[in-house]
Amino acid sequence: GAGVSQSPRYKVAKRGQDVALRCDPISGHVSLFWYQQALGQGPEFLTYFQNEAQLDKSGLPSDRFFAERPEGSVSTLKIQRTQQEDSAVYLCASRLQEWAYNEQFFGPGTRLTVL
Amino acid sequence: EDKVVQSPLSLVVHEGDTVTLNCSYEVTNFRSLLWYKQEKKAPTFLFMLTSSGIEKKSGRLSSILDKKELFSILNITATQTGDSAVYLCAVANYGGSQGNLIFGKGTKLSVKP
């Protein structure tokens, strides 16, 4: 497709369940970012990939959060033992080059609700 | 700590009005400032600003950056109901992970017919 896609668009999980969120970046984009957006807030950085390498995971809120991009294209964000405070929209963004002024292109997000 | 502050947080106007949205920042190693429009879906890119004093325009939208005073404004003229959205301001710096964006909380704009 022409843009960044994410799936599922909506996910409801019971507290304690594990979830996996998928991101398909724009083809050929080197950089991939994950952000967490709580209700009424701006997106907050979680982690960054350059191709398959996870170069920065400083924004991940706990060790329950794990992300991978094994072949340098599709990425998965996994949250283990979900908590209510994990409820948010998870946005994925991709960028053409690893170090550039280019803008990041965002996917529609996955809205996670933890009951 | 790096931060981006947007004001106002919400704004209600009528069609045809002109609005100005504000974004101030305190960020080390500033690289660029970006504006996005977010409706109930993906934030869509509007502008990227890197140099002071150079206005960028796209139709009824325009934006300018002041790197001395550390702020940017986004202007929308002759507003339409389709302009209703949250407008996000974000800053990229040289530190951190090669340009991850630091976002403000956004300005929620509602345009009434």
HADDOCK unambig.tbl for C-alpha pairs under 7 A between the chains (distance, minus, plus):
assign (segid A and resid 40 and name CA) (segid B and resid 105 and name CA) 6.96 0.50 0.50
assign (segid A and resid 41 and name CA) (segid B and resid 105 and name CA) 4.64 0.50 0.50
assign (segid A and resid 42 and name CA) (segid B and resid 103 and name CA) 5.48 0.50 0.50
assign (segid A and resid 42 and name CA) (segid B and resid 104 and name CA) 5.45 0.50 0.50
assign (segid A and resid 42 and name CA) (segid B and resid 105 and name CA) 4.17 0.50 0.50
assign (segid A and resid 42 and name CA) (segid B and resid 106 and name CA) 6.07 0.50 0.50
assign (segid A and resid 43 and name CA) (segid B and resid 103 and name CA) 6.08 0.50 0.50
assign (segid A and resid 44 and name CA) (segid B and resid 102 and name CA) 6.93 0.50 0.50
assign (segid A and resid 44 and name CA) (segid B and resid 103 and name CA) 6.84 0.50 0.50
assign (segid A and resid 45 and name CA) (segid B and resid 100 and name CA) 6.83 0.50 0.50
assign (segid A and resid 48 and name CA) (segid B and resid 97 and name CA) 6.53 0.50 0.50
assign (segid A and resid 55 and name CA) (segid B and resid 97 and name CA) 6.88 0.50 0.50
assign (segid A and resid 56 and name CA) (segid B and resid 97 and name CA) 5.61 0.50 0.50
assign (segid A and resid 99 and name CA) (segid B and resid 98 and name CA) 6.09 0.50 0.50
assign (segid A and resid 106 and name CA) (segid B and resid 42 and name CA) 5.51 0.50 0.50
assign (segid A and resid 106 and name CA) (segid B and resid 43 and name CA) 5.95 0.50 0.50
assign (segid A and resid 107 and name CA) (segid B and resid 42 and name CA) 5.14 0.50 0.50
assign (segid A and resid 108 and name CA) (segid B and resid 41 and name CA) 4.69 0.50 0.50
assign (segid A and resid 108 and name CA) (segid B and resid 42 and name CA) 3.91 0.50 0.50
assign (segid A and resid 109 and name CA) (segid B and resid 41 and name CA) 7.00 0.50 0.50
assign (segid A and resid 109 and name CA) (segid B and resid 42 and name CA) 6.50 0.50 0.50
